[in-house]
Amino acid sequence: MRSIWLFRNSQFGRIDVGQSADRGTARRIVAAIRDQIHAGTYRAGDKLPSTRAFAAEWGASRTTVTAAYGQLIAEGYLTSSPGARASVAAGLVDAAALPQPARAAPRRLSAFAERVAAFPPPPVAAPPRLADFRYGDLSAGDFPVLAWRRALNAATLKRGTRLRYDDPRGSVALRSALQGYLWRARGIRCDPDDIVVVNGSQQGLDLCARLFLDPGAAFVMENPGYVLARHAFLAAGGQAVAVPVDAEGLATDRLPPARLAYVTPSHQYPLGAVLSASRRRALVAWAVGQDACIVEDDYDGEYRHDVAPIPPLRILAPDHVVYVGTLSKTLSPTLRLGYLVVPPALRRLFAEAKRLTDRHTPLPEQEALADLLASGAYERHVRAVRKRNAERRAILLDELTAAFGRAVRIAGAETGLHVVAWFDGIASDREAALAAAARAAGIGLYPVSPLYDPAGPVPAQAGFVMGYAALDPAALRRGVAALARVIVDFG
């Protein structure tokens, strides 16, 4: 047997440590010895220095070295016997003798993982310095800080005698408050037990995908449509069937056999059409005939500027519609608060699926939102931000018209928090280049073409989804003026 000693000029080196760093030093000693065993420097039967000698060499306490040796003995790297120094255990294979997998070869993954890996990664870039027209962002100044803080403090102080998991559907207080709000704001009649509180609408879409789609099952997507909904359903193994939209919304005369249809009937994303009354009834009839589910995403239904409230599909077919609501467009996307109104027969199923996903959505935020709803503070806030966003919308439309005249066509301005600006004279295959030129000039501009079905055609002219809810009047004017200069230079 060899006796291996560590010297100050060895690759371990001396480390000066204080009492407070003993645990960190022990971990480093364990890692160093383990690495030397794997590298073949220590072989089976080799003796390690005594704890006293090792401690002197490393400048550590003997207690620390003893603890490190004990950890290696527990892991099976060392053996010891009374009165003898620790030695390397038998049966350990040198790292060089182990088969080395190719670096490019991925570990074996599930089909779900492979589908997710195929999706393009989201772009990561610093916010543009002049104006960012990204849809989905809200102004931080619009958030009701004082009301939310009071409600959250009250929820925290109101905790019970024990901390425990709650109903996966969400707190009773919030679901009861949402029931009243949905009746007042959207005309939806439901029971609190029909409501499932989720971590934003995206989790609601994921639950629908898992519960309604088997691998290979067809689902209907509006074309163009919301990409993250498409991805949620594709990740579950579904097969997308793109159905076009026009001025009346989804073309219901082109609906195929399918298990699920995802729609945004009150404000089609991104083009802004409202699903006509005749097509609403045709879509419901299709769902009943197919025994299919309609996933109705009412993502920004609180913002109606020039049109009367549009009744949700849920009112027409409560047994075939899952209604998806979110607080991301009224309070903040950072809160991750949303809700589903599910068919009564599926209450338990959705509750169990939610339980398996994350037990339940965080309770303090639920209780705070329940307080805002019950007190009327939430609806006062919605009225206030609706007015502010109507003013932002008016400024954006005026500035686009003044800067571009008939060269720009605006779609979807009647409701919601974004418009689509179509630029006649600029081909759609130049969208990405124009967006890059705009970003170089400090403007965030987002092409509409990626929202169309990847296998199908896109419109001939360039279009851009322009959100305005995060911009103040000065930024809106500054952004459109800068965009006009970019387009002139772009030619």
MOLINMO-V898062 format. One record per backbone hydrogen bond with DSSP energy under -1.0 kcal/mol. NH is the residue of the N-H (numbers start at 1). CO is the residue of the C=O. If there is no record, write none. Layout:
NH|CO ; NH|CO
This chain:
4|47 ; 10|7 ; 15|58 ; 21|18 ; 22|19 ; 25|21 ; 26|22 ; 27|23 ; 28|24 ; 29|25 ; 30|26 ; 31|27 ; 32|28 ; 33|29 ; 34|30 ; 35|31 ; 36|32 ; 37|33 ; 38|34 ; 39|35 ; 41|36 ; 42|36 ; 45|88 ; 46|43 ; 47|2 ; 48|86 ; 54|50 ; 55|51 ; 56|52 ; 57|53 ; 58|54 ; 59|55 ; 60|55 ; 65|61 ; 66|62 ; 67|63 ; 68|64 ; 69|65 ; 70|66 ; 71|67 ; 72|68 ; 73|69 ; 74|70 ; 75|71 ; 77|72 ; 78|72 ; 79|87 ; 84|81 ; 87|79 ; 88|46 ; 89|77 ; 95|38 ; 97|94 ; 98|95 ; 105|102 ; 114|110 ; 115|111 ; 116|112 ; 117|113 ; 119|116 ; 130|442 ; 131|442 ; 133|444 ; 139|469 ; 142|139 ; 143|140 ; 145|143 ; 148|144 ; 149|145 ; 150|146 ; 151|147 ; 152|148 ; 153|149 ; 154|150 ; 155|151 ; 156|152 ; 157|153 ; 158|154 ; 159|156 ; 170|167 ; 175|171 ; 176|172 ; 177|173 ; 178|174 ; 179|175 ; 180|176 ; 181|177 ; 182|178 ; 183|179 ; 184|180 ; 185|181 ; 186|182 ; 188|182 ; 194|191 ; 195|192 ; 196|340 ; 197|169 ; 198|338 ; 200|198 ; 204|200 ; 205|201 ; 206|202 ; 207|203 ; 208|204 ; 209|205 ; 210|206 ; 211|207 ; 212|208 ; 213|209 ; 216|237 ; 217|214 ; 219|239 ; 220|260 ; 221|241 ; 223|243 ; 225|451 ; 230|226 ; 231|227 ; 232|228 ; 233|229 ; 234|230 ; 235|231 ; 236|232 ; 237|234 ; 238|233 ; 239|217 ; 241|219 ; 243|221 ; 245|223 ; 246|249 ; 249|246 ; 251|244 ; 252|250 ; 254|251 ; 255|252 ; 259|218 ; 261|293 ; 262|220 ; 263|295 ; 268|273 ; 272|268 ; 275|265 ; 276|248 ; 280|276 ; 281|277 ; 282|278 ; 283|279 ; 284|280 ; 285|281 ; 286|282 ; 287|283 ; 288|284 ; 289|285 ; 290|286 ; 292|287 ; 293|259 ; 294|320 ; 295|261 ; 296|322 ; 297|263 ; 298|324 ; 303|300 ; 305|414 ; 306|414 ; 315|312 ; 316|313 ; 317|313 ; 320|317 ; 322|294 ; 323|341 ; 324|296 ; 325|339 ; 327|337 ; 331|327 ; 332|327 ; 338|198 ; 339|325 ; 340|196 ; 341|323 ; 342|194 ; 346|343 ; 347|344 ; 350|346 ; 351|347 ; 352|348 ; 353|349 ; 354|350 ; 355|351 ; 356|352 ; 357|353 ; 358|354 ; 359|355 ; 360|358 ; 366|362 ; 367|363 ; 368|364 ; 369|365 ; 370|366 ; 371|367 ; 372|368 ; 373|369 ; 374|370 ; 375|371 ; 378|372 ; 380|376 ; 381|377 ; 382|378 ; 383|379 ; 384|380 ; 385|381 ; 386|382 ; 387|383 ; 388|384 ; 389|385 ; 390|386 ; 391|387 ; 392|388 ; 393|389 ; 394|390 ; 395|391 ; 396|392 ; 397|393 ; 398|394 ; 399|395 ; 400|396 ; 401|397 ; 402|398 ; 403|399 ; 404|400 ; 405|401 ; 407|404 ; 408|405 ; 409|422 ; 411|420 ; 416|303 ; 419|466 ; 420|411 ; 421|464 ; 422|409 ; 423|462 ; 424|407 ; 426|423 ; 428|460 ; 430|427 ; 431|428 ; 434|430 ; 435|431 ; 436|432 ; 437|433 ; 438|434 ; 439|435 ; 440|436 ; 441|437 ; 442|439 ; 443|438 ; 444|131 ; 448|463 ; 451|448 ; 452|449 ; 456|453 ; 462|426 ; 464|421 ; 465|446 ; 466|419 ; 467|133 ; 468|417 ; 471|468 ; 476|472 ; 477|473 ; 478|474 ; 479|475 ; 480|476 ; 481|477 ; 482|478 ; 483|479 ; 484|480 ; 485|481 ; 486|482 ; 487|483 ; 488|484 ; 489|485 ; 490|486 ; 491|487
